[in-house]
Amino acid sequence: MKLRQDGWTSHEDQLLKERVLAHIERGSTQLNAFEEIAIELNRTPAACGFRWNSCLRKECQKQISEAKKVRYAKRREEEKKSVEKSSDWNAEQLIMRMNQWISRLEQSKPAEEMELRVIEAEKDREKLEKDNQLLKEQISELKEDYHALLYLIEKARKLGTEDGDRSSSVFKMEPNGNLFRMEKKAVNESSEHF
């Protein structure tokens, strides 16, 4: 059996696992890990992501949960340290804390993306509401036209029955609104049966 030239070696798999787990532990994204390891392995970030998601992630569930535990423990430790009284902070410590908060906010770009998506969804909803209102108005107009047409058809039918001597045809309307022509003889015969 011939191996592919671009196949993944066990060494490359191990490097990919280690790098992704390290990023998870640090609180970084897997995408950052794929971009970083792709350069080292001379592959694309997409190839690294595909390999991770299709093969390696299933094998590493325990290590992933361990890395997340370490990440959460580090985060709790940082939060405990940041609970210090603000009056105890000097200017340098305050600047350092603010820089940490800024970096955390910069890493939370997905929240900004979600806000943009919410705004776009709101615009889409408003457009759909306008379209819906327009369609309702069009339906209302069509209903009015339909009733006007039925009125004219009924009027034509009545005129056809009143002008019995002048016309050899009579129009009759079925219960479903269809208008059909009846010969005068057929009308007289049907009325004689009653």
Contacts in CASP RR format, 6 or more apart in sequence:
PFRMAT RR
TARGET T0000
AUTHOR 0000-0000-0000
METHOD contacts of the structure
MODEL  1
MKLRQDGWTSHEDQLLKERVLAHIERGSTQLNAFEEIAIELNRTPAACGF
RWNSCLRKECQKQISEAKKVRYAKRREEEKKSVEKSSDWNAEQLIMRMNQ
WISRLEQSKPAEEMELRVIEAEKDREKLEKDNQLLKEQISELKEDYHALL
YLIEKARKLGTEDGDRSSSVFKMEPNGNLFRMEKKAVNESSEHF
8 51 0 8 1.000
8 55 0 8 1.000
12 41 0 8 1.000
13 51 0 8 1.000
13 55 0 8 1.000
13 56 0 8 1.000
15 37 0 8 1.000
15 40 0 8 1.000
15 41 0 8 1.000
16 37 0 8 1.000
16 41 0 8 1.000
16 48 0 8 1.000
16 51 0 8 1.000
16 52 0 8 1.000
16 56 0 8 1.000
17 56 0 8 1.000
17 59 0 8 1.000
17 60 0 8 1.000
17 63 0 8 1.000
19 33 0 8 1.000
19 36 0 8 1.000
19 37 0 8 1.000
20 30 0 8 1.000
20 33 0 8 1.000
20 34 0 8 1.000
20 37 0 8 1.000
20 52 0 8 1.000
20 56 0 8 1.000
20 60 0 8 1.000
21 60 0 8 1.000
21 63 0 8 1.000
21 64 0 8 1.000
21 67 0 8 1.000
22 33 0 8 1.000
22 67 0 8 1.000
23 29 0 8 1.000
23 30 0 8 1.000
23 32 0 8 1.000
23 33 0 8 1.000
23 36 0 8 1.000
24 30 0 8 1.000
24 33 0 8 1.000
24 64 0 8 1.000
24 67 0 8 1.000
24 68 0 8 1.000
24 71 0 8 1.000
25 67 0 8 1.000
25 68 0 8 1.000
25 70 0 8 1.000
25 71 0 8 1.000
25 74 0 8 1.000
26 71 0 8 1.000
27 71 0 8 1.000
30 49 0 8 1.000
30 52 0 8 1.000
31 45 0 8 1.000
33 48 0 8 1.000
34 45 0 8 1.000
34 46 0 8 1.000
34 48 0 8 1.000
34 49 0 8 1.000
34 52 0 8 1.000
35 45 0 8 1.000
37 48 0 8 1.000
38 44 0 8 1.000
38 45 0 8 1.000
38 47 0 8 1.000
38 48 0 8 1.000
41 48 0 8 1.000
57 64 0 8 1.000
78 100 0 8 1.000
82 97 0 8 1.000
82 100 0 8 1.000
86 94 0 8 1.000
89 97 0 8 1.000
150 177 0 8 1.000
153 173 0 8 1.000
153 177 0 8 1.000
153 179 0 8 1.000
154 173 0 8 1.000
156 171 0 8 1.000
156 179 0 8 1.000
157 171 0 8 1.000
157 172 0 8 1.000
157 173 0 8 1.000
157 179 0 8 1.000
160 167 0 8 1.000
160 169 0 8 1.000
160 170 0 8 1.000
160 171 0 8 1.000
161 170 0 8 1.000
161 171 0 8 1.000
164 170 0 8 1.000
164 184 0 8 1.000
167 184 0 8 1.000
168 183 0 8 1.000
168 184 0 8 1.000
169 181 0 8 1.000
169 182 0 8 1.000
169 183 0 8 1.000
169 184 0 8 1.000
170 181 0 8 1.000
170 182 0 8 1.000
170 183 0 8 1.000
170 184 0 8 1.000
170 187 0 8 1.000
171 179 0 8 1.000
171 180 0 8 1.000
171 181 0 8 1.000
171 182 0 8 1.000
172 179 0 8 1.000
172 180 0 8 1.000
172 181 0 8 1.000
172 182 0 8 1.000
172 187 0 8 1.000
173 179 0 8 1.000
174 180 0 8 1.000
END
